[in-house]
Amino acid sequence: MKTLLLEEMSWLQVKNAMEQGYRRAIFALGSIEQHGPHLPLVTDTLLGDALATRVATKLGNTLVAPTIRPGCSEHHMSFPGSLSISSELLSAITRAYCENLAHHGFQEILLLPSHGGNFPTVARIVPELARDIPAKIVGYSDIYDFMRVVDAIAAKHGIASPQAGAHAGGSETSMVLAARADLVDRDHAQPGFIGDFVAESRKFQAGKAGFDMKMENFSPLGILGDPTNANVELGRDLIEGLAEHLAAFYRAAVA
Ligand SMILES: [Zn+2]
């Protein structure tokens, strides 16, 4: 196999791969949204590409459908350039992907949100999709589990959770350094909100469903965490560790 990316294959290559046992598809749900003054808008999408491709390699017999971009980024719209679609539209696109993939004969379809704002949509629609579509649909939708994995890996590199951050901080900046260092503007990396974002978001969610806290209420820069301590070694460990964790989740879910 020259590539696992569906969009880079011809229909003949897809047909041959499926006949050889590639009956599983994975795709990420990313975003085009602000990630501080130092990271590109495409951050969540390129991390979705990187994670989905690694998970597919680890699982075997898995092709990677294109990452959905943009995502639900209402909470970032006060920053120039962010694009946002509604949860309903993201649901409709995701449903179309799953229907199309099932139509072609994929038996297992794995959803991988790589942007925090997309997790609630995945959690909401997977039961409906599983009911309506003749394929096994598995969605990873526990954002706190995702953040726990990130924080544990960052801690091994001596970076505490408030600095690792949940958005454009030490951990996410490290992953972009590992994936596309040419897109990182380190001269503009500076600390944003330093605190317990998980506790803040739990407080918020206790009063209101969803994950739509306005970013500017936390940081006028659009950063949760401290990107100045980011480094490529941490980024590589995060991408590998997250891919391993996600692969184990999907393996257990389809078993
Ligand atoms: Zn992000």
Boltz pocket constraint, residues with backbone or C-beta under 6 A from the ligand:
constraints:
  - pocket:
      binder: B
      contacts: [[A, 35], [A, 43], [A, 44], [A, 114], [A, 115], [A, 116], [A, 166], [A, 167], [A, 168], [A, 172]]
      max_distance: 6.0
